[in-house]
């Protein structure tokens, strides 16, 4: 059995599920999903800049409407539950948890705890963070000691 840690920031789409569950052909995969609720001021600013860079001005303006606090946590719990059910329905083992703080520390700890074979970071593009190599995948490559695969989600949430 192949063991993957899957870092996400929103619910997986059916296309995302198909993509990650077929990466290793017929080999069974156990996913350990980490989801970090997004929603603080810094996240909103970076997402707004990314939206402007992509010419999506309306999306940048909507960043002000992003939920915060307990509402974010509730939405994140729902997204995690939906994602886990979808992975299981596709025939994979799946368990997961929310990341409350320090995502890379949580990632490194989990990789060691479960003796993961790889990390998959599946997010929307974050061009500012990626340009400066401050995105999860770039930073994780120097921290976790297993291969890190960066994938882009198939739809924006």
C-alpha positions as CSV (number, residue, x, y, z in Angstrom):
1,X,0.0,0.0,0.0
2,X,1.3,3.4,-1.0
3,X,0.9,6.1,1.7
4,X,0.3,9.7,0.6
5,X,-0.2,12.9,2.7
6,X,-2.5,15.1,0.7
7,X,-2.4,18.8,1.7
8,X,-5.5,20.8,0.5
9,X,-7.1,24.1,1.2
10,X,-10.7,23.4,0.0
11,X,-12.9,20.4,-0.8
12,X,-11.7,18.1,-3.5
13,X,-13.6,18.2,-6.8
14,X,-14.5,14.9,-8.5
15,X,-11.7,15.7,-11.1
16,X,-9.2,16.2,-8.2
17,X,-10.2,12.9,-6.6
18,X,-9.9,11.1,-9.9
19,X,-6.5,12.7,-10.5
20,X,-4.9,11.8,-7.2
21,X,-6.4,8.4,-6.9
22,X,-5.1,7.3,-10.3
23,X,-1.5,8.7,-9.9
24,X,-0.2,5.3,-8.9
25,X,-2.1,3.1,-11.3
26,X,-3.7,0.0,-9.7
27,X,-1.6,0.2,-6.5
28,X,-3.8,0.9,-3.5
29,X,-3.3,4.2,-1.8
30,X,-4.0,5.4,1.7
31,X,-4.5,9.1,1.9
32,X,-3.9,11.2,5.1
33,X,-5.5,14.5,4.3
34,X,-4.4,17.8,5.9
35,X,-6.7,20.8,5.3
36,X,-5.8,24.3,6.5
37,X,-8.7,26.7,6.8
38,X,-7.9,29.8,4.8
39,X,-9.3,33.2,5.7
40,X,-6.9,35.4,7.7
41,X,-6.0,38.9,6.4
42,X,-2.6,37.8,4.9
43,X,-4.2,35.0,3.0
44,X,-6.9,37.3,1.6
45,X,-4.3,39.8,0.5
46,X,-2.2,37.2,-1.3
47,X,-5.3,35.6,-3.0
48,X,-6.5,39.1,-4.1
49,X,-3.0,39.8,-5.7
50,X,-3.2,36.4,-7.4
51,X,-6.6,37.2,-8.7
52,X,-5.4,40.6,-10.1
53,X,-2.4,38.9,-11.7
54,X,-4.8,36.5,-13.5
55,X,-7.1,39.4,-14.6
56,X,-9.9,38.2,-12.3
57,X,-10.7,41.6,-10.8
58,X,-14.2,40.5,-9.7
59,X,-12.6,37.6,-7.7
60,X,-10.1,40.0,-6.1
61,X,-13.0,42.2,-4.9
62,X,-14.8,39.2,-3.4
63,X,-11.9,38.4,-1.2
64,X,-13.3,40.9,1.3
65,X,-16.3,38.6,1.7
66,X,-14.1,35.6,2.8
67,X,-15.3,34.1,6.1
68,X,-13.2,34.3,9.2
69,X,-12.9,32.7,12.6
70,X,-15.2,29.9,13.6
71,X,-17.2,30.1,10.4
72,X,-14.0,29.3,8.5
73,X,-13.4,26.3,10.8
74,X,-16.9,25.0,10.2
75,X,-16.6,25.3,6.4
76,X,-13.2,23.6,6.6
77,X,-14.6,20.7,8.5
78,X,-17.3,20.3,5.9
79,X,-14.7,20.4,3.1
80,X,-12.6,17.8,4.8
81,X,-15.5,15.5,5.3
82,X,-16.6,15.8,1.7
83,X,-13.1,15.2,0.5
84,X,-12.6,12.1,2.7
85,X,-15.9,10.6,1.6
86,X,-15.0,11.2,-2.1
87,X,-11.6,9.5,-1.7
88,X,-13.2,6.5,0.0
89,X,-15.9,6.3,-2.6
90,X,-13.1,6.1,-5.2
91,X,-11.7,3.0,-3.4
92,X,-8.9,4.6,-1.4
93,X,-8.4,4.6,2.3
94,X,-8.7,8.1,3.7
95,X,-8.5,9.9,7.0
96,X,-7.8,13.5,7.7
97,X,-7.6,16.4,10.1
98,X,-7.6,20.2,10.1
99,X,-4.4,22.1,10.5
100,X,-4.9,24.7,13.2
101,X,-1.4,26.3,13.0
102,X,2.0,25.9,11.4
103,X,1.0,23.8,8.4
104,X,4.6,22.7,7.6
105,X,5.2,21.5,11.2
106,X,2.0,19.5,11.1
107,X,3.0,18.1,7.7
108,X,6.5,17.1,8.8
109,X,5.1,15.5,12.0
110,X,2.5,13.5,10.1
111,X,5.0,12.3,7.4
112,X,7.1,10.9,10.2
113,X,4.2,9.5,12.2
114,X,2.8,7.5,9.3
115,X,6.0,6.8,7.4
116,X,4.5,8.5,4.3
117,X,5.9,7.7,0.8
118,X,5.1,11.1,-0.6
119,X,3.4,14.4,-0.1
120,X,0.9,15.8,-2.6
121,X,0.1,19.5,-2.3
122,X,-3.1,20.2,-4.2
123,X,-4.1,23.9,-4.2
124,X,-5.3,26.7,-6.5
125,X,-2.4,28.6,-8.0
126,X,-0.8,31.1,-5.6
127,X,1.5,33.0,-7.9
128,X,3.0,35.5,-5.4
129,X,3.8,32.7,-3.0
130,X,5.1,30.5,-5.7
131,X,7.3,33.2,-7.3
132,X,9.1,33.7,-3.9
133,X,9.1,29.9,-3.2
134,X,6.9,30.5,-0.1
135,X,4.1,28.2,-1.2
136,X,3.5,24.9,0.8
137,X,5.2,22.6,-1.8
138,X,8.3,24.7,-2.2
139,X,8.8,24.9,1.6
140,X,7.9,21.3,2.2
141,X,10.5,20.0,-0.2
142,X,13.2,21.2,2.3
143,X,11.5,19.9,5.4
144,X,9.7,16.5,5.0
145,X,12.3,14.1,3.6
146,X,10.0,12.5,1.0
147,X,9.1,13.5,-2.5
148,X,6.7,16.4,-2.8
149,X,4.3,16.6,-5.8
150,X,2.6,19.9,-6.5
151,X,-0.7,19.8,-8.3
152,X,-3.2,22.5,-9.1
153,X,-6.9,22.0,-8.3
154,X,-9.2,21.5,-11.2
155,X,-11.6,24.4,-10.2
156,X,-11.6,27.5,-8.1
157,X,-13.7,27.6,-5.0
